[in-house]
């Protein structure tokens, strides 16, 4: 006698694929941060960490950036790297605000001064 049980019934359903956690922050870096290669350094450092977003100079002499990606990589960027910056920079403050994550495929861009 043939069994009427569904052979696939014993196979558990596949676990849903979870998207990696993403976070975004906007930072304003103050101090001696313009004219010292801070934008290029920020873009290079962010790209090496796999972050997406942008960086630009501001007319008030600060540098503003949007960092989007893995929360641990963002934390590393804002606590260990941005407060130091490239060798000629002198950072006096890193001010954070929340932001919406951007598509990781957008990469990291250097924008014009605002």
Buried (B, 14 or more C-beta within 10 A) or exposed (E): EEEEEEEEEEEEEEEEEEEEEBBBBBBBBBBBBBEBBBBEBBBEBBEEBEBBBBBBBBEEEBBBBBBBBBEEBBEBBBEEBBBEBBEEBEBEEBEEEEBEBBEBEEBBEEEEEE
